[in-house]
């Protein structure tokens, strides 16, 4: 029996889980995945938290205590989610220590409603970094135009960043520029760069979903755009992180901003359910997978070594053929960015609504005026070892 996940790790791909819940933590499932499935990181987003908080009774006690305190909805949501993120950071801390801070990370997203506001994004990134208070945290900042300077400012302040919602090659180049500028500013401020981490989350499956829809049935390039796009992103990564500007930072202990393949669950059942993993194997990358994809790779994934760095010419041909079919690459990636941010905003609104209902059921007199505040006006709820009550 082969161990495909171990083979991925040996090929330089860090295996991360794209999910988190209180039940997963309480049951020891996350620790089991670290032990048995080579999981070395966790990503979260508003959709994941909305799903976790709407199912089961794992959050009832903490919600009850927060209701008794009369906390506003913004503070309540952050108390609930920060507790899970902090716990996951503690589960993964041994991985963080054993990899010198490269892995063992947990990602926690800023309020997506701030995606077009640089200063408020930076302020929330600082608040979340302080609230969780763990060195193996990543703060997720979307790669919107307003997010780019926020990425630089957060890194300059010593905050490790997961840049999320990247779809286009052009925007990815801007993300790497923001990363380098942030490290340079952090160095100028006298910060230790060796534990200041970052990943750039390049979204995969959604590209195929949109391109396939425009190609129509029967086109020979169906199901190929997403992998080609990600492969060409890696070629950009190689260019930037072999340059002199990066080498100067590397000499003072900086770690590269690794490409992270996100949205790797296959949405079209006609496709191989492991393709966004086994076709994106390259050194120094991260693949964050929903649990179903993780288990599919463990069960029948075939890892063939590096499937990226020898595929650049073919990948470019795929995008050229799609353009020849009348599909605008720029229009596709711009649409996907707008839709991606909108989906996270909708998930955040659903999360707010769900938690509000839970507070009301617990007998809280919630101040509706606090429902739009990203963090609320009250004290930051949960200390490192509290339950937020």
N, C-alpha and C positions, 0 to 999 in steps of 0.2 A: 504494500500500500504506500503510495506517495503522499506527501503532506504538501499540498499546493500552497497553503499559506506560509509554510516554512520556506518553500522555494521562492515565493515572492519576497519574503524578508531577506533571503540570501542574495537575491538579485538587486537589492537596494531599495525596495518598495516598503515603506512603513505602512502597516495595516492598521487603520483606524476604524472605529465604529461610529456610524452616523446615527446615533440614538442615545437617549438617556431618560431614565425615569426613576422615581423614588423606589418603585417596586424592584426594578433591576438592581438597584443598590442594596436594598434591604435583603433581597434573596441571595446575594452574593454572586449573581449572574455576571456582573461586570468583572469581578475578580476571576471568575471561572474563564471568561473569554480571554483575559490577559494571560492566564496560565495555559489554556488549552488551544486557543485560536490565534495566538501570536499578536493579539491586539495591543497596540502601544500608544493609543490616543483615542480621544472622543471628540466629536463635533456635535453641537446642538444648534437649533435655530428656533424661531417662534412657533413653527408648525409642530416641531417635536415636543415642545413644552405644552402647547395647547392640547395635543393628544394625550400626553401623560397626565395632565391635571384634570382632564375630563373623564378619565377612566379609573374606576376602583376607589378605594377609601384610604389610600396611602397618605394623602395630604390632609385628611380630616382633622387630626389633632392640631396640627399647626394652624390650619385655617381657623379653627375654634379659638385658639389662643390669640390670634391676630384680631379676630372679631371682638373679643373681649377688650382688647386694647383700643379698638376703634380706629385702627390704621386705615389710611386712605388706600384706594385701589392700586395706585402706583407703587407705594411702599410694600403692599401685600404681595404683588406679583414678584417684585424683586427679592423679597424675603424667601418666598417659596422656591424660586428658581436658583437663587444664589446658594441656598442650602444644598441642593442637589449638585451643583457645579463644584462647590467646596468639597463635598464628600467624594465626588469622582476624582478630584485633584489628589485627595489623600490616598485613594485606591491606587492611583497611577504614580504616586510619588517615587516608589522604588525604581520604576522604569525611568523616570526623569533623572534620578541620581545616577543610575547605572549607565545612562547614555550621555552623561555630561550636559543635560538640559536639551538635547536634540528632540527626544520624544518624551512620552509621559505627559502630554499636554491635553488640556480640556478647553474647548472653545466656547465662548459666551458672547452672544451678539448684543450690540447696542440696539436700542429701540429703532426699528426700521423706519418709523415715521420721521426720523431725523436725517434720512438719507440725503437730503438736499440742503442740509444746514451744517456747515463745517464746524462752527464754534460749539454748537450744542452737542454734536457728535463727540468732539474732543472732551467736553465737560463730562459727558456720560461715560466715555471710556475711562476717564480718571476715577469716576465714582465707582464703577464696577470693579476696576482693578483694586481699589481700596476695600470695597465691600467683601470680595471673595478672599483677598489677602493670602494668596498662594503663589509661589514663584512659577509654578508650572501651568499658569493660566494663559490663554490667548484671548484677547478681546477681538471680536469679529466686527470689522468695519466694511461696509459695502464699497465696491470700486466705482461708485458714481463720480461725476466730476467734482462734486463737493467733498466726496470721501477721500480723494487723493491727497489734498493738503492735510486732512485729518489724520491720515495714515502717517505722514511725515511727522506731524506734531506729537502724535501718541508715542511713536518710537523715540523721538527726541526726549520725551519725558520719561523714558525708561519702561514703557509699556510694550509687552510683546503682542504682536498683532497677527491675526488671521484675516487676510483680505478676501472678502467673499463676493460672489456674484460677478465673476469675470467671464465674459463670453467672447470678446474680440481680441485679436492679436495686437491691434493698436493700443487698446486699453491695457492689456497686459504689459506692454512696454512702458506705459505711463506708471503702472503699479511698481514695476521694478525701479524706475527712476525715483518714485516717492520713497521706496524702501532705502535706497542708497542715500538719498538726502537726509532721511531720518537718522540713519546710523552716523552719518558725518556730523550732524548736529549733536547727537548724543555723545560722540567722541569729543567734540569741542567743549561740551559741558562737563567732561571728566567722568562720564559713565563707563562702567565695565561692559564692553560689548559681548563678552563671551556667553552670557546667559540671556541676552536680548534676542529673542527668536521671532521668526515670522514664516508664514506659509502664504502662498497665493492660490486661492481656490478657484480653479478653472472649471466651469460647469460643462458637463459632457452631454448627458442624454437629451437634455432639452433642445440641443442644437439639432439632433436627428429628428425629434418630434416636429419641429417647425419646418425644417428643410424637406423632410419626407412628405409633409402635407402639401408643400408647394410643388414638389416633383410629380406627385401623383403615383398611382399604382404602376408597377412594371418597369420603372426607370432603373437602369443598372447601378446607379449611384445611391439608391435608397440604403439607409443604414450605414453610410460611410462618412458623412460629413463631420460628425462629432469626433470620431477618432482622428480623422485627418487634421481637424482644427487643433486638437490637443497635441498631436505630434508636432505640428509646426510651432505651437507655443513652446514646446521643449527646445526646439532649435533656437528660439529667441533667448531662452534661459541660458543655453550653452554660450551664446555670444556674449551676453552681459556678464556672466559670472566667470568668464575667462579674460575679461578686460582689466586694464591697469587700475581703473578706479576701484573695482572690487578687490583686487589684489592688495591695494594699500590698506583697505579695511580688514581684510583677512589676516594681514600681518600683525594687527593689534587684537586678534582674537575673535573677530566677528564670524558668525555662522551664516551661510547663504540662506536666502529666502527660497525654500523648496517649493516647487510646483506641487499642488495638491489637486488630485482629480476628484471632483465632487459631482453629485447627481449621477452616480454610477449604477443605479438600479435601472434595468432595462424596462422601458415603458411599452415596447411593442413585443407581444408574446411570440411573434414569429422569429425574433432574434435570439441568439445564444445569450442566456442570462448571465454569462460571465464575460461577455466581450469587452465591456468597458473597464475590465480589470486586466485580462490577459493580453489585450492588444495595446495596453498602455504601461508596459513594464520598462522602466529605465532607472538608472542609478540616481539616488538622491531625490526620490519622489515620495509622495504620500497618496494613498488611495483610501478615501473614507467611504465605507460601504454601509448601507442598511443591513440589518441582520440577515434578511433573506438572501441578499447577494453574498454576504460573507459565508453563509452556509452552503450556497451553491458552489462557490469557489472551492470550499473545503471538500465538497462531495465529488465534483466532477470537473473542476477547473484544470486546464492543461497549460502549465507555465512553460514557455518556450525560450526563456531568457529575454534579453533586450529586444523588444518589438517596436521601438521608437526610433532610435538613432539611425537605423538603416532604411527608414521608410519616408524620409523627407521628400524625395522626388515624387513618389507615388502620392503622398498626401497633398502636395501642391497640385498634382494633376486632378485629384478628386475635386478640389475647390475650383480649379479652372473649368472642369466639366460642368459643375453645378452653375457657375456663372454663365457658361455657354447655353445652359438651359433656360436662361432668362431670370435667374434668381439673384437678387442683390444681397451680397454678403453683409454689407453695411446695414441694410434694412433689417435683415434677420437678427443680427446681434443687438441692434438698438431696440428692436421689439422685445427680445428676450430679456434685456436688462430692465425695461419698463415693467414687463409682466412679472419678472422675478421679484422686484421690489414691491410691486403691488400685492403679490401673493403673500409675502412676508408681512406686509402691513395688514392684510385681511386676517392672517393667522394671529397677529398681535391683537387686533380688535376682538377676535373670537376668544382669545385667552383672557382679555380684560372682561368680556361678557361672562365667561364661564366662572371666573374667580369672583366677580361681583355677585353672581347668583349664589355661590357657595357662602360668601360672607353674609348675604341676606338670610340664607337658610340657617346660619349660625346665630342669627339674632343681632347682627351688627347694624348700627346706624351709620351707613357709609355716606360720606360727604361726596356727592356726585361731582362737585367742583374739582375734586382731585383726580377724576378719571382720565384726564388727558395728560397728566404730568408723568414724564418718563420715569422718574424715581420717587415721586411724591415729595411732600414738604416736611414729613416727619423725620425722625432719626433713622439712619440706615439700619435696617431691622436686625439682621442676624449676625452676631459675632462669630468668630471662627468656630466655636464649639457649642453654639446655642441652637435652639430650634426656632429662633425668630420670635419667641413669645416674650 
